[in-house]
């Protein structure tokens, strides 16, 4: 029993982990990376809270971005810049490229196409529903990397 107790001590586990991994895993670095991973998980979970009540698009803007992504996926990016949508802003319609930025729908359409190319069969609706939580997590990571780069600037 004494041998098992030795192996469960935090100092023993920490020295074993630091010897296995080639990283510099001091207590400060472990705490740092733990805080980063926790922040990334919080960013993901906060955006996924609404999934408890069903996975669907809510509000008007996500539907519009979904329609734009669908149009880009079916007709191409250049067709989007000439698209006059008659289903919006009745009776005159809406110039899609002039009234909305193509960044979010284009990103969703590209991710959808890439997933289908690598063999992950999914719908564009699923991509547009699950894209915001992942994008939020990537945004937090980007801000962390920019801050880390600027804080260690000589």
C-alpha positions as CSV (number, residue, x, y, z in Angstrom):
1,X,0.0,0.0,0.0
2,X,2.9,2.3,0.7
3,X,4.2,1.8,-2.8
4,X,0.9,2.8,-4.4
5,X,0.7,5.9,-2.2
6,X,4.0,7.0,-3.5
7,X,2.8,6.7,-7.1
8,X,-0.3,8.8,-6.4
9,X,1.6,11.8,-4.9
10,X,1.3,14.9,-7.1
11,X,5.1,15.6,-7.0
12,X,5.8,12.1,-8.3
13,X,3.2,12.4,-11.1
14,X,4.5,15.8,-12.0
15,X,8.1,14.7,-12.3
16,X,7.1,11.7,-14.4
17,X,5.0,13.8,-16.8
18,X,7.8,16.3,-17.1
19,X,10.3,13.6,-17.9
20,X,8.1,12.0,-20.5
21,X,7.2,15.1,-22.4
22,X,9.9,17.2,-24.1
23,X,8.1,20.4,-23.1
24,X,9.1,22.7,-20.4
25,X,6.4,21.8,-18.0
26,X,7.0,23.8,-14.9
27,X,4.1,24.4,-12.5
28,X,3.6,27.9,-14.0
29,X,3.4,26.5,-17.5
30,X,1.0,23.8,-16.5
31,X,-1.2,26.3,-14.9
32,X,-0.9,28.6,-17.9
33,X,-1.9,25.9,-20.4
34,X,-4.7,24.7,-18.1
35,X,-6.1,28.2,-18.0
36,X,-5.9,28.5,-21.8
37,X,-7.7,25.1,-22.3
38,X,-10.3,26.1,-19.7
39,X,-10.9,29.4,-21.5
40,X,-11.3,27.7,-24.8
41,X,-13.8,25.2,-23.4
42,X,-15.7,28.1,-21.8
43,X,-15.8,29.9,-25.1
44,X,-17.2,26.7,-26.8
45,X,-19.7,25.9,-24.1
46,X,-21.1,29.4,-23.9
47,X,-22.0,29.3,-27.5
48,X,-23.5,25.8,-27.2
49,X,-25.8,26.6,-24.3
50,X,-28.7,27.1,-26.6
51,X,-28.3,23.6,-28.0
52,X,-30.0,22.2,-24.9
53,X,-33.3,23.4,-26.3
54,X,-32.6,22.1,-29.8
55,X,-30.1,22.5,-32.5
56,X,-31.5,25.0,-34.9
57,X,-31.0,28.5,-36.3
58,X,-32.5,31.2,-34.2
59,X,-33.1,34.9,-35.1
60,X,-33.2,36.3,-38.5
61,X,-29.5,36.9,-39.4
62,X,-28.4,33.3,-39.2
63,X,-31.1,32.4,-41.7
64,X,-29.9,35.1,-44.0
65,X,-26.3,33.9,-43.7
66,X,-27.5,30.4,-44.3
67,X,-29.3,31.4,-47.5
68,X,-26.2,33.3,-48.7
69,X,-24.0,30.3,-47.9
70,X,-26.4,28.1,-49.8
71,X,-26.4,30.4,-52.8
72,X,-22.6,30.5,-52.8
73,X,-22.3,26.7,-52.4
74,X,-24.7,26.1,-55.3
75,X,-23.8,29.0,-57.7
76,X,-20.2,30.0,-56.7
77,X,-18.8,33.1,-55.2
78,X,-18.9,35.3,-58.3
79,X,-22.6,34.7,-58.7
80,X,-23.1,36.0,-55.2
81,X,-21.9,39.4,-56.2
82,X,-24.5,39.6,-59.0
83,X,-27.4,38.0,-56.9
84,X,-30.5,40.1,-56.6
85,X,-32.6,38.3,-54.0
86,X,-36.3,38.8,-54.7
87,X,-37.4,36.9,-51.6
88,X,-36.0,39.7,-49.3
89,X,-37.1,43.3,-48.9
90,X,-40.4,42.8,-50.7
91,X,-41.4,44.1,-53.3
92,X,-38.2,45.4,-54.7
93,X,-35.8,42.7,-53.5
94,X,-32.3,43.0,-52.2
95,X,-28.8,43.3,-53.7
96,X,-27.1,40.6,-51.6
97,X,-23.5,41.7,-52.2
98,X,-24.2,45.4,-51.7
99,X,-26.2,44.9,-48.5
100,X,-24.3,42.1,-46.7
101,X,-20.6,41.1,-46.3
102,X,-19.8,37.7,-47.8
103,X,-17.3,36.6,-45.2
104,X,-19.4,34.5,-42.9
105,X,-21.5,32.8,-45.7
106,X,-18.3,32.2,-47.7
107,X,-16.5,30.6,-44.8
108,X,-19.5,28.4,-44.1
109,X,-19.7,27.4,-47.8
110,X,-16.0,26.6,-47.9
111,X,-16.1,24.5,-44.8
112,X,-19.1,22.7,-46.1
113,X,-17.3,22.0,-49.4
114,X,-14.1,20.9,-47.6
115,X,-16.0,18.5,-45.4
116,X,-17.7,16.9,-48.3
117,X,-14.4,16.6,-50.2
118,X,-12.7,14.8,-47.4
119,X,-15.7,12.4,-47.0
120,X,-17.6,13.9,-44.1
121,X,-21.2,14.0,-45.4
122,X,-23.0,16.8,-43.7
123,X,-25.6,19.4,-44.6
124,X,-24.9,23.1,-45.0
125,X,-27.4,23.8,-42.3
126,X,-25.4,21.7,-39.8
127,X,-22.3,23.6,-40.7
128,X,-23.9,27.0,-40.3
129,X,-25.4,25.8,-36.9
130,X,-22.1,24.5,-35.5
131,X,-19.8,27.1,-37.0
132,X,-20.3,29.9,-34.4
133,X,-19.2,27.8,-31.4
134,X,-16.1,26.7,-33.2
135,X,-15.4,30.2,-34.5
136,X,-15.8,31.6,-31.0
137,X,-13.2,29.1,-29.7
138,X,-10.8,30.0,-32.6
139,X,-11.3,33.7,-31.9
140,X,-10.3,33.2,-28.3
141,X,-7.2,31.3,-29.4
142,X,-6.3,34.0,-31.9
143,X,-6.6,36.7,-29.3
144,X,-4.4,34.7,-26.9
145,X,-1.7,34.2,-29.6
146,X,-1.7,37.8,-30.5
147,X,-1.5,38.9,-26.9
148,X,1.3,36.4,-26.2
149,X,3.2,37.6,-29.2
150,X,2.8,41.3,-28.2
151,X,3.6,40.7,-24.6
152,X,6.9,39.0,-25.3
153,X,7.9,41.6,-27.9
154,X,11.4,42.9,-27.2
